[in-house]
Amino acid sequence: MPIQLSRPLPIPNPADYKVHLASWDGTDHPLDVFVRDSREWDGWNSWRASKDDFNRAYILALIDFYPEPDVWLFGGIYRVVSRAPTNYSHSYHVERVPEHDDLVGRLKIRFTRPSRARSISLEKYFEQMTVSELLKETYTGVPLPRLEWISLDFDALEGIFKTHRPDWRAVLENVKGVYVIFDKRNGKKYVGAAYGDAGVWARWNCYIETGHGGNEELTTLIAQYGLDYARQNFRITLLEFRSASTDDRVILEREQYWKEALLSRGQFGYNKT
């Protein structure tokens, strides 16, 4: 029998709450935002559209847990301190309510969204919300797959690196390899290699920090459009990997092979050599 949300999350007066159903906004997935930066996630709950969506005392924030349909991650409770007029500011002044903070990022809720609305009245749907799962620890991103299955959008990978996920780091620090960055906006590709003592973790961390990793053409692109271009358009795939003891010449030879195979030079890619 499903466990009602009211058991782990008792709310005496649901009519005092609006539910924030945070979903992809065309640029970011809020789940990735929550993982990479808690302040940025707070900002999602203070943003005010032309419509006064959060016109009650409290906001119950739920994050679309996109790896699983009809599942939401509990993102906290916020008190609306003040509301600026829309012609003055597109924001609410909110503060996190510390009660139930131990469940933030851990409590997964099963709920079928009734519409595309950004906000709904809690008292109408509270009884429909049930517990899907309680994670042992705060959610920090997608689980580590087998190395041959690593292929993630930049924003998802960013959360993993920003939180220094120990499972990912322990593995990627100890392998060399060849990877490709796909630009989903124009179909271009950049093939690169991770070798030397740094491993894949350190090389990819350069991309997470800068968006370009020092590549000339990617540097020009990020300089023009900013890091959000990488977040919105880049997908990084590990093409092949070798042990840390592998001679660097082998990795560099494989890098040249993949440049030829994927036509990543010239009009189809960002590699110059």
Residue frames relative to the residue before (quaternion, step in Angstrom):
aa qw qx qy qz dx dy dz
M 1.0000 0.0000 0.0000 0.0000 0.00 0.00 0.00
P 0.4934 -0.6755 0.4542 0.3066 3.62 -0.83 0.93
I 0.3783 -0.6998 0.5612 0.2286 3.56 -1.16 0.70
Q 0.4172 -0.7139 0.5041 0.2495 3.57 -0.70 1.05
L 0.5718 -0.6146 0.4267 0.3365 3.55 -1.04 0.79
S 0.5958 0.6069 -0.3554 0.3877 3.58 1.10 -0.65
R 0.5865 0.5873 -0.3836 0.4048 3.61 1.17 -0.37
P 0.7600 0.3021 -0.2258 0.5292 3.67 0.70 -0.88
L 0.7756 0.2654 -0.1271 0.5584 3.59 1.20 -0.52
P 0.0157 -0.8371 0.5468 -0.0085 3.62 0.47 1.15
I 0.0245 -0.7845 0.6190 -0.0298 3.56 -0.86 1.03
P 0.3564 -0.7920 0.4531 0.2009 3.60 -0.25 1.25
N 0.8127 0.1525 -0.0485 0.5602 3.59 0.96 -0.86
P 0.1713 -0.8338 0.5165 0.0930 3.62 0.27 1.20
A 0.5975 0.5890 -0.3632 0.4051 3.59 1.13 -0.55
D 0.6067 0.5465 -0.3542 0.4559 3.58 1.27 -0.17
Y 0.7079 0.4710 -0.2309 0.4730 3.59 1.31 -0.17
K 0.1626 -0.6865 0.6920 0.1528 3.45 -1.37 0.56
V 0.3447 -0.7238 0.5590 0.2114 3.57 -1.07 0.74
H 0.2306 -0.7487 0.6063 0.1367 3.56 -0.87 0.97
L 0.1318 -0.7824 0.6068 0.0466 3.57 -0.49 1.23
A 0.1032 -0.8433 0.5273 0.0166 3.55 0.20 1.33
S 0.0613 0.7984 -0.5895 0.1063 3.54 -0.64 1.20
W 0.7437 -0.3826 0.2945 0.4623 3.54 -1.34 0.09
D 0.2461 -0.8037 0.5315 0.1052 3.57 -0.81 1.04
G 0.6573 -0.4798 0.3128 0.4898 3.57 1.25 0.24
T 0.7488 0.2987 -0.1815 0.5631 3.55 1.29 -0.28
D 0.8217 0.0747 0.0189 0.5646 3.56 0.78 -1.07
H 0.3472 -0.6468 0.6252 0.2650 3.50 -1.33 0.45
P 0.4657 -0.7003 0.4520 0.2974 3.63 -0.70 0.96
L 0.5718 0.5822 -0.3892 0.4273 3.61 1.13 -0.50
D 0.6630 0.4796 -0.2973 0.4920 3.58 1.01 -0.79
V 0.6178 0.5366 -0.3369 0.4657 3.58 1.07 -0.74
F 0.6433 0.5334 -0.3157 0.4494 3.59 0.91 -0.95
V 0.6782 0.4998 -0.2937 0.4517 3.59 0.93 -0.89
R 0.7643 0.4260 -0.2300 0.4260 3.58 0.78 -0.97
D 0.8287 -0.0061 0.0611 0.5563 3.63 1.02 -0.67
S 0.3370 -0.7736 0.5023 0.1887 3.59 -0.39 1.23
R 0.6345 0.5274 -0.3425 0.4494 3.61 1.03 -0.65
E 0.6293 0.5187 -0.3327 0.4737 3.54 1.04 -0.74
W 0.6329 0.5171 -0.3275 0.4741 3.59 1.04 -0.75
D 0.6064 0.5388 -0.3534 0.4658 3.62 1.01 -0.74
G 0.6371 0.5516 -0.3188 0.4339 3.55 1.04 -0.81
W 0.5941 0.5641 -0.3630 0.4438 3.59 1.10 -0.62
N 0.7198 0.4355 -0.2447 0.4820 3.58 1.10 -0.64
S 0.6702 0.4637 -0.3088 0.4903 3.58 1.25 -0.02
W 0.5433 0.6349 -0.4011 0.3753 3.58 1.27 -0.20
R 0.1553 -0.7982 0.5798 0.0514 3.56 -0.88 0.98
A 0.2924 -0.7317 0.5917 0.1702 3.55 -0.86 1.02
S 0.7314 -0.3913 0.2941 0.4748 3.58 -1.28 -0.11
K 0.6784 0.4145 -0.2668 0.5447 3.55 1.21 -0.57
D 0.4201 -0.7042 0.5164 0.2468 3.56 -0.96 0.88
D 0.1405 -0.8508 0.5025 0.0620 3.59 0.43 1.27
F 0.7832 0.2859 -0.1413 0.5338 3.55 0.90 -0.94
N 0.1187 0.8479 -0.4945 0.1497 3.52 0.55 1.30
R 0.6028 0.5118 -0.3769 0.4824 3.54 1.15 0.67
A 0.7253 -0.4697 0.2863 0.4139 3.55 -1.29 0.14
Y 0.8207 0.1741 -0.0522 0.5416 3.59 1.04 -0.76
I 0.2441 -0.7258 0.6259 0.1482 3.52 -1.35 0.51
L 0.1725 -0.7312 0.6512 0.1075 3.54 -0.92 0.98
A 0.1727 -0.8389 0.5132 0.0553 3.57 -0.28 1.29
L 0.0239 -0.7830 0.6210 -0.0274 3.55 -0.80 1.12
I 0.2539 -0.7800 0.5633 0.0996 3.55 -0.98 0.95
D 0.4701 -0.6683 0.4993 0.2882 3.56 -0.83 0.99
F 0.1957 -0.7763 0.5916 0.0954 3.56 -0.54 1.20
Y 0.1821 -0.8832 0.4200 0.1019 3.52 0.50 1.28
P 0.5642 0.5784 -0.4333 0.3993 3.67 1.07 -0.25
E 0.7735 0.2361 -0.1323 0.5731 3.61 1.23 -0.43
P 0.4305 -0.7157 0.4791 0.2701 3.63 -0.74 0.96
D 0.8507 0.1384 -0.1318 0.4897 3.55 -1.17 0.79
V 0.5778 0.5343 -0.4007 0.4692 3.58 1.10 0.69
W 0.1085 -0.7932 0.5992 0.0096 3.55 -0.99 0.97
L 0.3227 -0.7251 0.5772 0.1924 3.56 -1.10 0.73
F 0.4570 -0.6856 0.4946 0.2765 3.56 -0.87 0.96
G 0.1437 -0.8373 0.5269 0.0247 3.54 -0.63 1.21
G 0.7153 -0.4511 0.2524 0.4703 3.56 1.23 0.24
I 0.3597 -0.6811 0.5892 0.2441 3.52 -1.40 0.16
Y 0.1170 -0.7974 0.5914 0.0269 3.55 -0.91 0.97
R 0.2826 -0.7215 0.6040 0.1865 3.53 -1.12 0.72
V 0.3379 -0.7301 0.5565 0.2074 3.57 -0.87 0.96
V 0.2571 -0.8011 0.5277 0.1168 3.55 -0.36 1.28
S 0.7868 -0.1368 0.1154 0.5907 3.59 0.96 -0.86
R 0.2483 -0.7469 0.6016 0.1363 3.52 -1.32 0.44
A 0.2640 -0.7567 0.5776 0.1551 3.56 -0.65 1.10
P 0.5598 -0.5814 0.4505 0.3816 3.63 -1.05 0.60
T 0.5843 -0.6232 0.3849 0.3492 3.60 -0.99 0.78
N 0.6630 0.4888 -0.3243 0.4651 3.61 1.09 -0.51
Y 0.6690 0.4764 -0.2925 0.4898 3.56 1.32 -0.03
S 0.8035 -0.1008 0.1178 0.5748 3.55 0.90 -0.92
H 0.3241 -0.7342 0.5650 0.1917 3.54 -1.07 0.79
S 0.6379 0.5069 -0.3513 0.4611 3.56 0.78 0.97
Y 0.3376 -0.6625 0.6250 0.2377 3.45 -1.41 0.42
H 0.3402 -0.6560 0.6079 0.2904 3.52 -1.29 0.28
V 0.0484 0.8170 -0.5682 0.0852 3.57 -0.43 1.24
E 0.1061 -0.7630 0.6294 0.1022 3.53 -1.30 0.35
R 0.5151 -0.6547 0.4658 0.2983 3.53 -1.04 0.82
V 0.3167 -0.7099 0.5976 0.1964 3.55 -1.00 0.89
P 0.4037 -0.7668 0.4373 0.2403 3.63 -0.50 1.12
E 0.5330 0.6248 -0.4183 0.3881 3.60 1.16 -0.44
H 0.8242 0.1668 -0.1875 0.5077 3.56 -0.97 0.99
D 0.3313 0.7570 -0.5048 0.2499 3.62 1.18 0.33
D 0.5948 0.5852 -0.3639 0.4140 3.58 1.17 -0.53
L 0.6835 0.4665 -0.2783 0.4876 3.58 1.27 -0.31
V 0.4857 0.6759 -0.4331 0.3459 3.58 1.24 -0.28
G 0.8271 0.1651 -0.1529 0.5150 3.56 -0.81 1.04
R 0.7007 0.4364 -0.2701 0.4956 3.60 1.27 -0.01
L 0.7100 0.4504 -0.2556 0.4771 3.57 1.00 -0.80
K 0.1253 -0.7814 0.6098 0.0423 3.56 -0.67 1.15
I 0.1815 -0.8120 0.5543 0.0203 3.54 -0.81 1.11
R 0.2697 -0.7474 0.5850 0.1625 3.54 -0.96 0.89
F 0.2332 0.7553 -0.5716 0.2198 3.53 -0.70 1.15
T 0.2842 -0.7489 0.5757 0.1641 3.56 -0.88 0.96
R 0.4183 -0.7307 0.4872 0.2317 3.52 -0.56 1.20
P 0.3972 -0.7599 0.4611 0.2284 3.62 -0.72 1.00
S 0.7918 0.0047 0.0318 0.6099 3.59 1.17 -0.46
R 0.6335 -0.5114 0.4025 0.4184 3.57 -1.27 -0.30
A 0.3495 0.7742 -0.4726 0.2346 3.57 1.27 0.15
R 0.4737 -0.6610 0.5089 0.2823 3.54 -1.14 0.70
S 0.8037 0.1181 -0.0447 0.5815 3.58 1.09 -0.66
I 0.0734 -0.7689 0.6342 0.0347 3.54 -1.21 0.65
S 0.5394 -0.6089 0.4726 0.3390 3.56 -1.26 0.41
L 0.4791 -0.7191 0.4209 0.2760 3.57 -0.63 1.11
E 0.6627 0.5392 -0.3353 0.3970 3.61 0.85 -0.88
K 0.6352 0.5403 -0.3371 0.4369 3.61 1.14 -0.48
Y 0.8140 0.2841 -0.1001 0.4967 3.58 1.09 -0.69
F 0.4098 0.7523 -0.4545 0.2440 3.60 1.26 -0.19
E 0.6884 0.4898 -0.2884 0.4505 3.59 0.92 -0.85
Q 0.6369 0.5272 -0.3299 0.4556 3.60 1.22 -0.37
M 0.6188 0.5579 -0.3326 0.4419 3.57 1.25 -0.32
T 0.0200 -0.8069 0.5895 -0.0321 3.55 -0.79 1.07
V 0.5710 -0.5876 0.4524 0.3522 3.55 -1.28 0.38
S 0.2441 -0.7618 0.5861 0.1285 3.55 -0.83 1.03
E 0.7697 -0.2002 0.1905 0.5755 3.56 0.91 -0.95
L 0.1934 -0.7321 0.6344 0.1554 3.54 -1.25 0.51
L 0.3071 -0.7814 0.5195 0.1590 3.55 -0.42 1.26
K 0.5662 -0.6050 0.4387 0.3476 3.56 -1.14 0.64
E 0.7939 0.1048 -0.0279 0.5983 3.56 1.07 -0.79
T 0.6711 -0.4804 0.3736 0.4234 3.55 -1.28 0.29
Y 0.5199 -0.6529 0.4560 0.3090 3.56 -0.92 0.91
T 0.0539 -0.8225 0.5659 -0.0173 3.57 -0.79 1.06
G 0.7799 -0.3153 0.1688 0.5137 3.57 1.12 0.46
V 0.7362 -0.4291 0.2947 0.4325 3.51 -1.37 0.11
P 0.5280 -0.6336 0.4530 0.3385 3.61 -1.03 0.67
L 0.5729 -0.5958 0.4414 0.3493 3.56 -1.20 0.56
P 0.2174 -0.7690 0.5841 0.1418 3.61 -0.67 1.04
R 0.6707 -0.3891 0.3783 0.5057 3.55 -1.26 -0.25
L 0.6378 -0.5847 0.3347 0.3732 3.57 -1.00 0.81
E 0.6733 0.5107 -0.3092 0.4361 3.60 0.96 -0.77
W 0.6823 0.4612 -0.2809 0.4928 3.59 1.29 -0.13
I 0.4624 0.6900 -0.4559 0.3198 3.62 1.20 0.13
S 0.2975 0.6976 -0.5990 0.2570 3.53 -0.60 1.25
L 0.1484 0.8201 -0.5253 0.1719 3.56 -0.21 1.30
D 0.5238 -0.5790 0.5148 0.3541 3.52 -1.25 0.52
F 0.6658 -0.5453 0.3453 0.3744 3.54 -1.16 0.70
D 0.6918 0.4954 -0.3094 0.4245 3.60 0.81 -0.94
A 0.6335 0.5060 -0.3380 0.4779 3.61 1.08 -0.61
L 0.6541 0.5007 -0.3050 0.4779 3.57 1.00 -0.82
E 0.5979 0.5824 -0.3550 0.4212 3.57 1.08 -0.72
G 0.6468 0.5231 -0.3231 0.4512 3.58 0.97 -0.82
I 0.6344 0.5389 -0.3184 0.4536 3.57 1.03 -0.81
F 0.7156 0.4407 -0.2548 0.4782 3.58 0.91 -0.91
K 0.6389 0.5349 -0.3336 0.4408 3.59 1.00 -0.74
T 0.7329 0.3827 -0.2250 0.5156 3.58 1.10 -0.67
H 0.3734 -0.7652 0.4597 0.2523 3.59 1.32 0.15
R 0.0023 -0.8436 0.5361 -0.0290 3.54 0.85 1.01
P 0.3961 -0.7636 0.4499 0.2402 3.63 -0.43 1.14
D 0.6362 0.5324 -0.3523 0.4333 3.62 1.01 -0.69
W 0.6690 0.4808 -0.2916 0.4861 3.58 0.95 -0.89
R 0.6833 0.5101 -0.3026 0.4258 3.57 0.83 -0.98
A 0.6461 0.5413 -0.3283 0.4264 3.58 0.89 -0.92
V 0.6975 0.4546 -0.2715 0.4829 3.58 1.02 -0.78
L 0.7386 0.4494 -0.2519 0.4348 3.59 0.72 -1.05
E 0.5913 0.5609 -0.3751 0.4416 3.60 1.16 -0.39
N 0.7535 0.4133 -0.1938 0.4731 3.55 1.16 -0.58
V 0.6832 0.3984 -0.3195 0.5219 3.56 1.15 0.54
K 0.2904 -0.6792 0.6408 0.2089 3.49 -1.33 0.53
G 0.1182 0.8383 -0.5277 0.0694 3.58 -1.11 0.26
V 0.4032 -0.6551 0.5791 0.2702 3.50 -1.43 -0.07
Y 0.0592 -0.8081 0.5855 -0.0245 3.56 -0.94 0.93
V 0.2109 -0.7514 0.6044 0.1599 3.53 -1.30 0.24
I 0.2135 -0.7344 0.6299 0.1354 3.53 -1.12 0.77
F 0.1742 -0.7803 0.5955 0.0783 3.56 -0.68 1.12
D 0.2392 -0.7227 0.6305 0.1515 3.54 -1.03 0.86
K 0.2923 -0.8072 0.4904 0.1499 3.58 -0.26 1.27
R 0.5845 0.5932 -0.3813 0.4013 3.59 1.17 -0.35
N 0.8340 0.1495 -0.0470 0.5290 3.59 0.90 -0.88
G 0.5360 -0.6651 0.3870 0.3471 3.61 1.26 0.01
K 0.4887 0.6681 -0.4416 0.3461 3.60 1.22 -0.01
K 0.2391 -0.7783 0.5726 0.0955 3.54 -1.26 0.56
Y 0.1082 -0.7489 0.6461 0.0999 3.52 -1.27 0.52
V 0.1674 -0.7804 0.5979 0.0733 3.57 -0.73 1.09
G 0.0258 0.8049 -0.5907 0.0509 3.56 -0.86 0.99
A 0.3030 -0.7475 0.5667 0.1682 3.54 -1.33 0.20
A 0.2063 -0.7360 0.6317 0.1293 3.53 -1.20 0.67
Y 0.1663 0.7861 -0.5698 0.1723 3.57 -0.52 1.19
G 0.6002 0.5336 -0.4237 0.4189 3.57 -1.22 -0.08
D 0.7418 -0.4105 0.2988 0.4381 3.56 -1.22 -0.49
A 0.5771 0.6553 -0.3600 0.3285 3.58 1.20 -0.42
G 0.2858 -0.7750 0.5156 0.2277 3.58 0.99 -0.77
V 0.7172 -0.4468 0.3210 0.4278 3.54 -1.34 0.13
W 0.6114 0.5801 -0.3663 0.3943 3.60 0.95 -0.81
A 0.7084 0.4600 -0.2728 0.4607 3.60 0.75 -1.02
R 0.6523 0.5142 -0.3296 0.4489 3.58 0.97 -0.79
W 0.6898 0.4648 -0.2893 0.4738 3.58 0.87 -0.89
N 0.5912 0.5754 -0.3724 0.4251 3.57 1.09 -0.61
C 0.5824 0.5703 -0.3671 0.4482 3.59 1.16 -0.58
Y 0.6570 0.4917 -0.3104 0.4798 3.58 1.02 -0.76
I 0.6394 0.5294 -0.3319 0.4479 3.57 0.97 -0.82
E 0.6854 0.4890 -0.2810 0.4606 3.59 0.98 -0.83
T 0.8222 0.2788 -0.1045 0.4851 3.57 0.90 -0.93
G 0.4230 -0.6903 0.4756 0.3439 3.57 1.11 -0.69
H 0.7931 0.2962 -0.1364 0.5145 3.58 1.20 -0.46
G 0.3097 -0.7999 0.4725 0.2023 3.61 1.18 -0.40
G 0.6684 -0.5124 0.2992 0.4485 3.58 1.25 0.29
N 0.4784 0.6531 -0.4523 0.3742 3.60 1.24 -0.07
E 0.5578 -0.6692 0.3819 0.3085 3.56 -0.83 1.04
E 0.7336 0.4267 -0.2585 0.4615 3.59 0.74 -1.01
L 0.6402 0.5010 -0.3295 0.4803 3.57 1.05 -0.68
T 0.5965 0.5631 -0.3545 0.4488 3.58 1.09 -0.68
T 0.6497 0.5111 -0.3074 0.4713 3.58 0.96 -0.88
L 0.6516 0.5302 -0.3039 0.4493 3.55 0.98 -0.89
I 0.7031 0.4553 -0.2648 0.4777 3.59 0.84 -0.99
A 0.6040 0.5536 -0.3549 0.4504 3.59 1.08 -0.67
Q 0.6917 0.4759 -0.2716 0.4705 3.57 1.05 -0.75
Y 0.8291 0.2575 -0.0951 0.4872 3.59 0.84 -0.98
G 0.5008 -0.6720 0.4217 0.3461 3.60 1.19 -0.29
L 0.7160 -0.4661 0.3203 0.4093 3.54 -1.35 0.25
D 0.5752 0.6035 -0.3823 0.3985 3.59 1.11 -0.55
Y 0.5552 0.5907 -0.4049 0.4230 3.59 1.16 -0.45
A 0.6558 0.4956 -0.3067 0.4798 3.57 0.98 -0.86
R 0.6492 0.5319 -0.3163 0.4423 3.58 0.94 -0.88
Q 0.7327 0.4421 -0.2345 0.4612 3.55 0.97 -0.83
N 0.8333 0.3012 -0.0902 0.4546 3.58 1.00 -0.78
F 0.6853 0.5145 -0.3026 0.4173 3.61 1.07 -0.54
R 0.0373 -0.7439 0.6663 0.0347 3.52 -1.20 0.72
I 0.1833 -0.8040 0.5622 0.0619 3.58 -0.78 1.06
T 0.0527 -0.8031 0.5928 -0.0290 3.54 -0.82 1.09
L 0.3389 -0.7132 0.5768 0.2091 3.56 -0.96 0.90
L 0.2837 -0.8030 0.5045 0.1421 3.58 -0.35 1.26
E 0.7687 -0.1737 0.1160 0.6046 3.57 0.98 -0.81
F 0.1675 -0.7898 0.5864 0.0648 3.54 -1.19 0.55
R 0.1189 -0.7674 0.6274 0.0567 3.52 -1.29 0.57
S 0.6399 -0.5242 0.3882 0.4063 3.57 -1.22 0.33
A 0.6467 -0.5475 0.3754 0.3757 3.55 -1.23 0.48
S 0.6518 0.5269 -0.3152 0.4452 3.61 1.18 -0.45
T 0.4572 0.6992 -0.4430 0.3254 3.60 1.25 -0.12
D 0.5198 -0.6328 0.4735 0.3243 3.58 -0.98 0.83
D 0.5458 -0.6470 0.4280 0.3166 3.57 -0.92 0.94
R 0.5927 0.5891 -0.3719 0.4042 3.60 1.07 -0.66
V 0.6104 0.5442 -0.3499 0.4570 3.59 1.09 -0.66
I 0.6593 0.5098 -0.3054 0.4606 3.59 0.93 -0.92
L 0.6764 0.4939 -0.2946 0.4601 3.57 0.93 -0.90
E 0.6226 0.5222 -0.3399 0.4734 3.60 1.06 -0.65
R 0.6659 0.4892 -0.3001 0.4767 3.57 0.98 -0.81
E 0.5928 0.5556 -0.3621 0.4570 3.57 1.11 -0.62
Q 0.6620 0.4954 -0.3101 0.4692 3.60 0.93 -0.86
Y 0.6090 0.5507 -0.3510 0.4502 3.58 1.03 -0.74
W 0.7125 0.4604 -0.2719 0.4544 3.59 0.79 -0.98
K 0.5760 0.5602 -0.3807 0.4577 3.61 1.14 -0.51
E 0.6682 0.4757 -0.2924 0.4917 3.55 1.01 -0.82
A 0.6825 0.5141 -0.2969 0.4262 3.58 0.84 -0.97
L 0.7710 0.3470 -0.1779 0.5035 3.60 0.99 -0.82
L 0.3748 -0.7552 0.4684 0.2642 3.58 1.30 0.11
S 0.2494 0.8234 -0.4761 0.1820 3.55 0.95 0.91
R 0.5890 0.5183 -0.3871 0.4843 3.58 1.28 0.22
G 0.7910 0.3374 -0.2203 0.4603 3.56 -1.23 0.39
Q 0.8558 -0.1887 0.1146 0.4679 3.56 -1.15 -0.65
F 0.7112 0.4653 -0.2661 0.4548 3.61 1.14 -0.45
G 0.8283 0.1742 -0.0817 0.5261 3.59 1.18 -0.10
Y 0.5618 -0.6179 0.4580 0.3046 3.49 -1.41 -0.02
N 0.5139 0.6238 -0.4357 0.3962 3.63 1.22 0.06
K 0.2623 -0.7677 0.5649 0.1511 3.57 -0.94 0.88
T 0.7936 0.1940 -0.1000 0.5679 3.60 1.08 -0.67
